[in-house]
């Protein structure tokens, strides 16, 4: 496993000093996520294709304006303070394993929490596990 320590915060209102409103539009770029140059508005304005849903999340494939494809996972009913959520996301952002998509960006606000991953243009995980598909 690799180690990914760099975290970059982008967006939000400058000079708000961490107030709830100042943090409302902040995306947190984790590890390699710093190579991206988009903000929350870019994610919310693009059309998206539903990839799947569960009891606590919904995943979308989004094509950003510059052509980058990402997976946006919208979390539902997650009860956590910003501090707790940041701690978990920073830990998740350091996980670097060939069998996992790397967390690139996350977003936290009281009623909205998002994860952004690179899009893997392969078949579904089920097909890869049980069918003839391969990741390589």
BELQUICOR-V471788 format. One record per backbone hydrogen bond with DSSP energy under -1.0 kcal/mol. NH is the residue of the N-H (numbers start at 1). CO is the residue of the C=O. E is the energy in kcal/mol with one decimal. If there is no record, write none. Layout:
nh & co & e
NH & CO & E
NH & CO & E
//
This chain:
nh & co & e
8 & 29 & -3.3
10 & 27 & -2.8
16 & 13 & -1.3
23 & 19 & -1.9
26 & 23 & -1.6
27 & 10 & -2.8
28 & 106 & -3.1
29 & 8 & -4.2
30 & 104 & -3.1
31 & 6 & -3.4
33 & 30 & -2.4
34 & 31 & -1.5
35 & 32 & -2.3
36 & 33 & -1.7
43 & 39 & -1.5
44 & 40 & -2.4
45 & 41 & -1.6
49 & 61 & -2.5
51 & 59 & -2.9
52 & 59 & -1.3
54 & 57 & -2.9
58 & 74 & -1.7
59 & 52 & -3.2
60 & 72 & -2.4
61 & 49 & -3.1
62 & 70 & -2.8
64 & 68 & -3.1
67 & 64 & -2.6
70 & 62 & -2.6
71 & 117 & -2.6
72 & 60 & -2.7
73 & 115 & -2.8
74 & 58 & -3.2
75 & 113 & -2.7
76 & 56 & -3.2
85 & 81 & -2.7
86 & 82 & -3.0
87 & 83 & -2.3
88 & 84 & -2.4
89 & 85 & -2.7
90 & 86 & -2.7
91 & 87 & -1.8
92 & 88 & -2.8
93 & 89 & -2.6
94 & 91 & -1.1
95 & 92 & -1.1
100 & 97 & -1.9
104 & 116 & -2.6
105 & 116 & -1.8
106 & 28 & -2.2
107 & 114 & -2.3
109 & 112 & -1.9
112 & 109 & -1.5
114 & 107 & -2.0
115 & 73 & -2.1
116 & 105 & -2.9
117 & 71 & -2.7
119 & 69 & -1.4
122 & 120 & -2.0
128 & 124 & -2.4
129 & 125 & -2.4
130 & 126 & -2.7
131 & 127 & -2.7
//
